[in-house]
Amino acid sequence: MTPDELRDLCQSNSKSTELAEAFSDLDEADRKRLSKAAQEAYRESRKEEQANWNQPTPASSRARLAVMACCPWSHARRIQASFEIKSDDNWYDALRQIISDRRPDWATQWISLQLDRDEWGVGAIGFSWRDVRDWMEEGVCELPECDGYYRALAIQGRGSFDPERDHALLEYDIWRLFEVETDAFSWMPPLKEIDRKNWANAMRSNVQQGALAEVYGGWPRILFYLSERGVIGRGRLIDATLAAFWRDFRGGMRTGLQRFYGVLSPTDGEIVNREAAYRKLLRNETGTVVALAIKALGRLQKAKRLDVAAFFDEVPNVFNISQKSQPKSALNLIDRIAKKAAEHRVVALLAMTAALNHEHADIQEQAVTLLSQWHAADPSLDLTDVLKDATMIAPQHRKTLEEMAGTSSSPSGGQGATQDSTPSDLDAHEQEIHERLAALPEWIRTVTCLDGIPDALASGELPPPFDPPTECPVLSGVEPIEPIKDADELIDVCIRTLAGNGDPEDEERVVEGIFQFRQAATNKLQEKTEGLRKAILDRLETASGWMGTVSWETDPLPLIVGRWLDMPEVQIAVTTSESDRIPAEFQDIFGKEELTRMVRSAESSARSRMTPLDWLMTEIFHRLDRNELGPVLSTPTHKTGWIDPRVFVERLHVLQNSRVTVGQREFIGGLLRLSPDHRNEALESSYQIHDPHGRIVRYALGGGELPTEKDRNHADEWLAAGRARKPNEPLPELDVLNLNTDEPDGLIPASYRFVHEIDPSITRHHRWAMEQYHQCLEITPNQPGQDAVKSRPSVALAARVLQANVIGWVDDRKEYQLASMTPLNTNATLAYATCQLLARIDAKSSSFEPVNGYMSPLLSLDRPWAEIGRVALCLGMLSRDEQARGIAIDVLIDGITDGRADGGCLGETLTHLAGGGWMKLNRLAEALREVTRTSVLAERVVGEILDQLIASWESLPRDGHHVLSLQVELLASLEHELSPKAREVLSSVQGSGKVAKMAKQLCAIKVSPKSLPMRQACLEAAEGRLARAERIALSCR
């Protein structure tokens, strides 16, 4: 075969198998001679794909086969087998034939690469798991030691496995199913639906058996059958299952393994032989695994075969689990052991201490009750060390423990108490606070809300919350962003960011670097950027298929970098019309007109996300085309989007002096990011800026120049300046610009009201049904103009919650970037967060639905929380999602420390949410209990929140005992009492149940007139607010 014949084959209409047959008799030397021609054919065909919306063409599909048949590993590794790549129905047969005929030395590597791409192991790569086994038997490849092979074995192998034919799998392969994340055990049915006798007698279900559950089974059933028949060792199966419990598998796999263990049902003898492994499982982080181990060890205790001493060495680990059921079971087993032999009580005290430090009051109460029984039976039992080490025990239980230990109660500052425990210490601390306050400049005390501290300390109240004016500086509390220093760093950051490994701010750093170092980078640019060009092409190839190309089309960074590098592939992607990019096969299915509408809708939706680069992309392209170098006005100087006003003004000077066109979006984007810091200095240097930009900038920075009717051509720029000057106030001085007064965050700031009556489960339904649904929020005003997204980003962001399908997939990075567009007012992002959090209120954490991005504004140290922010915070604490709850807990801890969190305001918010009747109080109590462990101040703030919530109850909620239990602990620790309203609610509770007992206990607690913990909380609150003011004062020197 000649190179020309190869090219003709790729362009012909022959079947793929005919092309494969043409290569079958070639030796490796012949293939090597054709390698260059195959590479050229593939390269040319890729250009056609770009014009076909990145959809493979018949020619490019055949060119891929030619690369596989002739080229070395460096080129073959780029060829991916997938269902989208085909010239005809014989393409996959041709691919398999080429691999079998050629037997390249890189076959195992290439097969492993494809298997790992098949995330679910379903064979969506052009060949099956059985094909791989055939290749192994033929000597084409070795066993692919990659996870993808075992995912394919788990899914595809379960239906075709034959013990006689596939006996080679029994020594190694099947045991890897216990070691690799697959779906081998994910479809395991519940134990009650399994007939063990049928499983033992048949490797696969017989439809005639009639039981629906019998169609399940797969590998669990196969493995159980083989062990019952003696084909594989039952002991090895039990050992593999126990070892698998230590692997970080997904929930479905973990649950299936535990059910499989239940089917195995080890005997007492088998448990005895593995007692050390079961004891070790007591350290496991998965509660259900720990429960399994406790049950097995309990069986040994009943059979009098338990190694008690070794058990007591391990059982304290059980109390590290946050759930209650496993610690309760462990205490019950400890009780049974101690009843049988009193001498074990002393050995058990270490475990009892761990139980007393458990976060749940119920576990502490059970442990105290057990210790009381032991102490009554043996008064000589020494509990001194238990009392000393039980540092997390609730105050009401500590008193009982102290009585048993024979010690007197001493003044305690609560769980979060510090060394400030005497009146003289607190007096000295208060005097120090007054002296530090006096040393601060008056304007610092005012903008950081410290003026109310002296009166608060005198009255024993907490200082007023941190609710600063707009001019309160913020830059001392955020990390500065280092600009890119040279062209080489620019290329490195480009590669890292395109690979998804950079910070969210790196995308804008890259664009700024392109305009700063474009001239310097032109020297040997082609040579230096080979790796970068490859990264962009890899990104383009990864987005295979037409839906993937929509994602590529609307992702701005690779397009911008590719435009800078003059890459033709990117030029095609940018300039080709939507309808021309639609592959013919999709037009046949949907119709060209419908597909065009779908694509435009997808791209419009992406643009409406309006991340900084999405929004600026057109202006960036124009600057690149005109080679207008210099700074980008809207690039942040600090994390979370802030721009130092002095830098902004200097950038504007540079652009005007260089005669660079100042883009409207670039200018507006920069205005909305101006930090409150250094505005007076920036204002003084802004008088050299030419109009119209000069007057607009001076207005934004607090100057006296206002717009007139003549400024209506620049109304959107003036609006951005107004939102920089007064982010949360009306802008009547801009009425002359004739802007729409019905737009949220236009002339009128958006206000949000959370509609608590809505059922979260209905919200979740609408989320997946993709129906319009935004009843959880009422926004005023609520009539954004159609062109808001073009030049009024504050309006477009606020109006997001008014869009159809607002509840949907979330891109964490983009949500963070959206919040960074208007850092002075992030209420729009937090409003979006409330919609997402409510829809996911009962959903577990998921990497597909991250929460960090839209909750990030709550982390800003020097910006206050509006009501919508408090709603988002409370929904986070009420969420089942551990990630959302963890962020909310951390935010509340920090907010309590520095004064952003106010017990009264948060109590009002929770009371409003509780009116919907869907709040799960156990989640709330768990989150708030975690917060209270950090300080006495946290105890007092949380106590105020719960008091207000209790006072709002017309009748006790079914799960109200969770809140009452925590409030008992807090009031006992703080030496404080209920408010009159809360006392009135609880005093009417009748009965003798758990809730009634707690209500009576709370009503019986009386305030201590000289409560040291309450005073210490006041001083901690003052200290946190003062620390912020001193940090800001230091940065302003």
Sequence and secondary structure as in RCSB ss.txt:
>XXXX:A:sequence
MTPDELRDLCQSNSKSTELAEAFSDLDEADRKRLSKAAQEAYRESRKEEQANWNQPTPASSRARLAVMACCPWSH
ARRIQASFEIKSDDNWYDALRQIISDRRPDWATQWISLQLDRDEWGVGAIGFSWRDVRDWMEEGVCELPECDGYY
RALAIQGRGSFDPERDHALLEYDIWRLFEVETDAFSWMPPLKEIDRKNWANAMRSNVQQGALAEVYGGWPRILFY
LSERGVIGRGRLIDATLAAFWRDFRGGMRTGLQRFYGVLSPTDGEIVNREAAYRKLLRNETGTVVALAIKALGRL
QKAKRLDVAAFFDEVPNVFNISQKSQPKSALNLIDRIAKKAAEHRVVALLAMTAALNHEHADIQEQAVTLLSQWH
AADPSLDLTDVLKDATMIAPQHRKTLEEMAGTSSSPSGGQGATQDSTPSDLDAHEQEIHERLAALPEWIRTVTCL
DGIPDALASGELPPPFDPPTECPVLSGVEPIEPIKDADELIDVCIRTLAGNGDPEDEERVVEGIFQFRQAATNKL
QEKTEGLRKAILDRLETASGWMGTVSWETDPLPLIVGRWLDMPEVQIAVTTSESDRIPAEFQDIFGKEELTRMVR
SAESSARSRMTPLDWLMTEIFHRLDRNELGPVLSTPTHKTGWIDPRVFVERLHVLQNSRVTVGQREFIGGLLRLS
PDHRNEALESSYQIHDPHGRIVRYALGGGELPTEKDRNHADEWLAAGRARKPNEPLPELDVLNLNTDEPDGLIPA
SYRFVHEIDPSITRHHRWAMEQYHQCLEITPNQPGQDAVKSRPSVALAARVLQANVIGWVDDRKEYQLASMTPLN
TNATLAYATCQLLARIDAKSSSFEPVNGYMSPLLSLDRPWAEIGRVALCLGMLSRDEQARGIAIDVLIDGITDGR
ADGGCLGETLTHLAGGGWMKLNRLAEALREVTRTSVLAERVVGEILDQLIASWESLPRDGHHVLSLQVELLASLE
HELSPKAREVLSSVQGSGKVAKMAKQLCAIKVSPKSLPMRQACLEAAEGRLARAERIALSCR
>XXXX:A:secstr
  HHHHHHHHHS   HHHHHHHHTT  HHHHHHHHHHHHHHHHHHHHHHHHTTT   HHHHHHHHHHHHH  HHH
HTT    TT  SSTTHHHHHHHHHHHH  TTHHHHHHHHHHH TT S TTSS HHHHHHHHHHTSS    SHHHH
HHHHHHHHHH  TTTTGGGGTTGGGGGGTS  STTTT   GGG  HHHHHH SS  GGG  GGGG  HHHHHHHH
HHHTTSS HHHHHHHHHHHTTS   HHHHHHHHHHHHHH   HHHHHHTHHHHHHHTT S HHHHHHHHHHHHHH
HHTT   HHHHHHHGGGGGGSSSSHHHHHHHHHHHHHHHH TTHHHHHHHHHHHHHTSS HHHHHHHHHHHHHHH
HH TT   HHHHHH TT  HHHHHHHHHHHT        TT  S  SHHHHHHHHHHHHHHHHHS HHHHHHTT 
TTHHHHHHHT         TTS  GGGS B     SHHHHHHHHHHHHTT S TTHHHHHHHHHHHHHHHHTTTH
HHHTHHHHHHHHHHHHHS SHHHHHHHHH HHHHHHHHHTT HHHHHHHHS TGGGS HHHHHHH HHHHHHHHH
HHHHHHHHH  HHHHHHHHHHHHHHHT  S  TT  SBGGG B HHHHHHHHHHHHHTT    HHHHHHHHTTB 
STTHHHHHHHGGGS TTHHHHHHHHTT S    GGGGGGHHHHHHHHHHH TTS  GGGGGG   TTSBTTTB  
EEEE TTS HHHHHHHHHHT    TTEEEES    TTHHHH HHHHHHGGGGSTT SS   HHHHHHHHTTSTT 
 HHHHHHHHHHHHHTTT    TTS  HHHHGGGG TTS   HHHHHHHHHHHT S HHHHHHHHHHHHHHHHHT 
  HHHHHHHHHHHHTTS   HHHHHHHHHHHHTT HHHHHHHHHHHHHHHHT SS  TTTHHHHHHHHHHHHHHT
    HHHHHHHHT  SSSHHHHHHHHHHH    TT HHHHHHHHHHHHHHHHHHHHHHHHT 
